[in-house]
């Protein structure tokens, strides 16, 4: 047994309480007193809630003077002696509750007065409007459903430290309930995105998260081990190769909302685990994907914001206007005056001189083959591929190809990619099974991948990817 655990289990209740902070100690003593009387709040397994706070506010005329059953967390308390007002917050919002000693009984009132801010309670009462006009519930019965052993963050100062907010999202949601709106919007965005693709005949599928080989792609994987098979396994860095296997197998349109894991750095637009949407359509090309992505973003913007124009950090973004489309060479020439470049020289100049200027939605297409191992070469210029990325607010939001379906060309590129990775001291293998799928025949196919998290940032005006992830990756506290 760990010495720290052993030491704690051997401590008396008094010693444990003495080691707690004052507020924590007082609340724990209250809980222990309730348990000693057989009144532990944790004995309650359910509570017959009939309505939410927002429903009472929205339909006051319907519920006035009628009994309701509500439950939630106490977030404020105004003590007026024999009558008290508390604010109760549930998943929908806040409602004021009036608690009077003569209505609930003296013993029950005395016990109620020992409760604390943060406690979760349930109550029965009737709906009314106070003399000041506030819609409220007049309590008739009260139950303690869970004890908060820690005080809530101070009302006016709140929970301000961003690192602490991300690390303790549950506390962030309690202290800053408006944060919930971003995640409600995230759910709505994902729902609309699915509806958009479903309505166009795409089938949602699931593919493996654990892979048996490390492919040659630039992203580094997280490595784990399968004990029963006694082999290393790799958390996926993309969903692409399995989805294209399905196109080879006879599905014409598929997509996946997939959790992706990349063992790389973190910043305001990158998290080691994130959500991508990848989709593949047989018998179309990257121009078909260009039209699809413009239509998709306009649809989402209209559904979520109610307009095809949004404002991000004070900058107006016109998603509804036709998006600019330039080849990478044209973009580099426009912003640098240099012509005729190709390969890594073109890519590096694009990243340095062009990307910072791409504020309005812009599609950049025809990428060098050097960094496009899965895209089909252009017929008239084999140094370039039928690939595009689209940019908004200088960020790359997604990546699309006319998919490479020549198994011999694919093997050549995979082999080169793997050799480069091994030369850098990393492991990698050619995905022979994927090449075998191509050898059976992959029809001409358009493919598209986009990051959900950046899309949510854009549509919710959020400055960091951590603001749109409920539990972003964080360094352990104190390390």
C-alpha positions, 0 to 999 in steps of 0.5 A, a space after each residue: 500500500 502507498 504510504 500516503 494512502 496508509 497514513 490517511 486511512 489510519 487518521 482519525 476523523 478529527 485529524 482529517 477534519 483538522 487538516 482541511 481548510 476552514 470552509 471545507 472543514 465546517 461543511 464536512 462537519 455538517 455533512 457528518 452530522 447529517 449522516 449521524 442522524 440518518 439524513 445523508 443527502 446521498 441516500 436520495 437516488 432520484 428526484 421527481 423534477 417536473 419543470 425547469 427554471 427557464 420553462 417557468 419564466 417562459 410560461 409564467 401565466 400557465 404556471 402561476 399559483 400552480 405547484 411545481 417540482 424543481 431542483 438545482 444548485 443554490 447560487 445566492 442567499 438573502 437571509 431575512 430572518 424567518 424568510 429567506 430568498 435563494 437563487 436556484 440554478 438548474 441546467 436551463 437557468 436561474 429561478 428565485 425561491 422564497 423560503 418561509 419558516 411558517 410554510 415549511 415548518 420550524 425544524 425543517 427551516 432550522 435545518 435549511 438554514 444550515 445549508 450552504 451556497 453550492 448545495 444541490 437541493 430539490 423543492 416543491 412549491 407554487 409559482 408566483 410573482 413577488 411585489 417587485 415583479 420577479 417570477 419566483 417559486 414559493 417553497 412548501 417542501 425542501 430536500 438536500 440532494 447533494 452537499 457542496 464541501 467547497 465554497 463556490 468562487 466569489 460571486 464578483 471575482 468569479 473563476 478568472 484564472 484561465 488555466 484553472 477554468 480549463 483544468 476544472 471545467 465543472 467549476 468553470 461551468 458553475 461559476 461562469 454559466 454563460 460558458 455553457 452557451 459555447 458548448 450548446 452551440 458546438 452541439 448545434 453545429 455538429 447536428 447541422 453539419 450531420 444534417 447537411 451531409 445526410 441530406 446529400 446522401 452521405 452515410 456516417 460511419 465509424 472506423 478504428 481509433 487503434 491502428 496496428 502500424 505507424 504510417 509515414 505521415 508527418 504527424 506523430 502518433 501516440 503509442 500504446 500496447 495491446 496486451 492480449 495481442 502483445 503488439 504496439 498500437 497507434 492512436 489514429 492521426 487521421 480517418 482517411 485511409 479507412 474511409 477510402 477503403 469503404 469507397 473502394 468497397 462500394 459506398 459512394 458517399 461516406 463521412 466520419 466525425 472522428 476524434 484524432 490524436 497527434 503527439 504534437 505541440 499545443 497553441 491557441 488553434 492546436 490540441 493533441 486530441 481534436 475532432 475532424 470531419 472527413 468525407 469522401 464522394 466517388 466520381 467527383 474531384 476537388 472542384 466538387 469538394 470546393 463547391 461542397 465546402 462553400 455551401 456547407 459553411 454558408 449553411 452552417 453560418 445561416 443556421 447557427 448565426 442567422 446570417 451568412 456573415 459573421 464577426 470574428 474578433 471584430 473582423 467581418 467575415 463574409 461567408 456568403 460571398 463567392 470565395 476567392 480561388 487561387 492556385 498556390 502559384 497565383 497566390 505567391 505571385 500576387 503577394 510576392 511577385 515571384 513566378 515559376 516556383 515549385 516544390 518546397 520553395 513554393 510551399 515555404 514562401 506561401 506559408 510565410 508571405 501569403 497565409 497571413 493575408 488570407 482573412 476572407 474565405 479563400 481556397 488555395 489549390 494545386 499544391 506541389 506533389 512534395 507535400 501531397 502524398 495522397 492527392 492525384 497529380 495534375 495531368 498537365 503538370 505532374 509536379 503539382 496535385 489536385 489538392 486545395 486547402 481553404 483559409 479564413 482569418 489566416 487559419 487553414 480550416 480544411 484540406 481536400 483532394 482529388 484522391 490518388 487512386 493509382 496504386 503504383 504511384 501511391 506505393 512510390 509516394 508512401 515508400 518515399 514518405 516512410 524513408 524520410 521519416 526513418 531518416 529522421 529517427 522515427 518509425 514508419 511503415 507502408 500501409 500495404 493493406 491500403 495499397 491492396 485496396 487500391 489495387 482492387 480499384 478505387 473509383 475517381 474520388 473527391 475527399 475533404 477533411 476539416 477541423 470541427 474545433 476551429 469551425 466552432 471557434 469561428 462561429 462562436 467568436 472564441 479566441 482559443 481552441 481550449 474555449 471550445 473543448 470541454 476538457 482540453 489537454 493540460 499539463 498536470 497541476 503542479 508539474 
